[in-house]
């Protein structure tokens, strides 16, 4: 029997968010990254994932990446967040959800 797979892949989307400057380096907090990823996925597929988990803050520098996970309907997927541009206090990033679930 094939398990119902949430329609989350492939998703690549660009998000613009404000970042905070600490010690001269702009960063996006772990909680803000999780919140923004969740909101982007809701906009893309019509509902928020049950949970988004990122391991840490991310430097708002072009090219920086971070691996996170999302859980929807008890299925966990990996995703990559990549900073694509930074202008002043705003950073744009893309997210790409893995095609296959974790594990």
C-alpha positions in Angstrom: 0.0 0.0 0.0 1.4 3.4 -1.0 1.5 6.0 1.8 -0.1 9.3 1.0 2.7 11.8 0.5 2.0 15.5 1.2 2.5 17.7 -1.8 5.6 19.5 -0.7 8.1 18.7 -3.4 9.7 20.1 -5.3 9.4 23.5 -3.8 11.8 26.3 -4.5 10.7 29.7 -3.3 12.3 33.0 -2.6 11.5 34.9 0.7 12.5 38.4 1.8 13.0 38.9 5.6 14.5 41.4 7.9 17.7 40.4 9.6 19.4 41.6 12.8 23.0 42.8 13.0 24.9 41.5 15.9 28.6 42.4 16.2 28.6 43.8 12.7 27.3 40.6 11.1 23.7 40.4 10.0 22.0 37.1 11.1 18.7 35.4 10.9 17.7 33.7 14.1 16.9 30.0 14.2 13.3 30.7 15.3 12.9 33.4 12.6 14.2 31.0 9.9 11.8 28.3 11.1 8.9 30.8 11.1 9.7 32.1 7.6 10.1 28.7 6.1 6.8 27.5 7.6 5.0 30.6 6.2 6.6 30.2 2.7 5.5 26.5 2.6 2.0 27.5 3.7 1.8 30.0 0.9 3.2 27.5 -1.7 1.0 24.5 -0.8 -1.9 25.9 1.1 -1.0 24.7 4.6 1.7 25.0 7.1 3.9 22.0 7.9 3.3 20.5 11.4 6.9 21.5 12.3 10.0 23.1 10.9 13.3 22.6 12.7 16.6 24.3 11.9 19.8 23.7 13.8 21.0 27.3 14.4 21.0 30.9 13.4 22.3 31.6 9.9 24.6 34.4 8.8 22.9 36.7 6.3 25.7 36.4 3.7 25.0 35.5 0.0 25.7 31.8 -0.5 25.2 30.7 3.1 23.2 27.6 3.4 21.5 25.7 6.2 19.8 22.3 6.3 16.5 22.1 8.1 13.7 19.6 8.4 10.0 19.8 8.1 7.3 17.4 9.3 3.9 17.1 7.7 1.4 14.3 8.3 4.1 12.4 10.3 6.5 12.4 7.4 9.8 14.3 7.7 11.6 15.9 4.8 15.0 17.7 4.6 15.2 21.1 3.1 17.9 23.5 2.2 17.7 27.2 2.9 20.1 29.4 0.9 20.7 33.2 1.2 20.5 34.7 -2.3 20.9 38.4 -1.6 21.3 40.9 1.2 20.4 44.5 1.0 20.6 46.6 4.2 18.5 44.8 6.8 16.7 42.6 4.2 17.8 39.1 3.1 16.3 37.0 0.4 16.6 33.3 0.6 15.4 30.2 -1.4 14.2 27.0 0.1 14.3 23.7 -1.6 12.5 20.7 -0.1 14.1 17.2 -0.7 12.2 15.0 -3.1 12.3 12.0 -0.7 11.5 11.8 3.0 14.2 11.4 5.6 15.0 7.9 6.7 
